Amino acid sequence: MASDAALKSKRALLADYAARLAKARAWALTDPAPYASAWSRLIGLPEAVPLRWFGRARYRTVPIDEAVIADEQRIIDLYVRAGLIPAARAPRAEAILDTGFSDALAVVR
């Protein structure tokens, strides 16, 4: 998440962060125990808690493409239907997602 100003003035730094995050998440999927150990120290819970969550979540970074934008729009629409976001203030996914970091995320493929 970044402001429009940061996207303009700090794009290279944000791309570097995205690439580092993608590498870290890929590593965490292949070797979750040390990652869970670090998280457990940060959050103050036993290692078993983050280890189990990481094993179930299997989260990863992916380039933002049309499929991701469509998925995000479905989530926004669900929140609107549930009354969590007022319809008049609901964003369009394509207006708030930036596809320009795909190269940075491709480092781990």
C-alpha positions in Angstrom: 0.0 0.0 0.0 1.4 3.4 -1.0 0.1 6.9 -1.6 0.0 8.3 -5.1 2.9 10.7 -4.1 5.0 7.7 -3.0 4.3 5.8 -6.1 5.6 8.7 -8.1 8.6 9.8 -6.0 9.7 6.5 -4.5 8.8 4.0 -7.2 12.3 2.4 -7.3 12.4 1.9 -3.5 8.9 0.4 -3.6 9.9 -2.0 -6.4 13.0 -3.0 -4.3 10.7 -3.6 -1.3 8.3 -5.7 -3.4 11.1 -7.8 -4.7 12.5 -8.4 -1.2 9.0 -9.3 0.1 8.5 -11.7 -2.8 11.8 -13.4 -2.0 11.1 -13.6 1.7 7.7 -15.1 1.1 9.1 -17.7 -1.3 11.7 -18.6 1.3 9.1 -18.9 4.0 7.1 -21.4 1.9 10.2 -23.6 1.4 11.5 -23.3 4.9 8.7 -22.2 7.3 10.3 -23.2 10.6 12.9 -20.3 10.9 10.4 -17.9 9.6 7.8 -19.0 12.1 10.5 -18.8 14.8 11.2 -15.1 13.9 7.4 -14.3 13.9 6.9 -16.0 17.2 9.5 -13.8 18.8 7.9 -10.7 17.2 4.3 -11.5 18.2 5.0 -13.2 21.5 3.2 -16.5 20.7 4.6 -20.0 20.7 6.3 -21.0 17.4 3.6 -23.6 16.7 1.1 -20.8 16.1 2.8 -19.0 13.2 4.1 -22.3 11.9 0.6 -23.7 11.6 -0.7 -20.5 10.1 2.1 -20.4 7.5 1.5 -24.0 6.7 -2.2 -23.4 6.1 -2.1 -20.0 4.5 0.6 -20.8 1.8 0.5 -17.1 0.9 2.8 -15.7 -1.8 3.2 -12.6 -3.9 1.9 -12.6 -7.4 2.1 -10.0 -10.1 -1.1 -7.8 -10.3 -2.8 -8.9 -13.5 -6.4 -8.9 -14.7 -7.3 -12.0 -12.7 -6.0 -10.4 -9.4 -7.9 -7.2 -10.2 -11.1 -9.1 -10.8 -10.6 -11.1 -7.5 -10.1 -7.8 -5.6 -13.2 -6.3 -7.2 -15.2 -9.3 -6.1 -14.0 -8.7 -2.5 -14.8 -5.0 -2.7 -18.3 -5.9 -4.0 -18.7 -8.4 -1.2 -17.9 -5.8 1.4 -20.4 -3.4 -0.2 -23.1 -6.0 -0.1 -22.3 -6.8 3.6 -22.5 -3.0 4.4 -18.8 -2.8 5.4 -18.1 -0.2 2.6 -20.8 2.3 1.6 -21.6 1.8 -2.1 -21.0 5.5 -2.8 -17.4 5.2 -1.5 -16.5 1.8 -2.9 -13.4 2.0 -5.0 -12.9 0.3 -8.3 -10.1 -2.3 -8.0 -8.4 -1.2 -11.2 -8.2 2.4 -9.8 -6.4 1.4 -6.7 -4.1 -1.4 -7.9 -0.8 -0.7 -9.7 0.3 -3.3 -12.2 3.7 -1.7 -12.6 5.5 -3.8 -10.0 5.2 -7.1 -11.9 8.9 -7.1 -12.9 9.9 -6.7 -9.3 7.7 -9.7 -8.3 8.9 -11.8 -11.2 12.3 -12.2 -9.5 11.1 -15.3 -7.6 9.4 -17.2 -10.4 
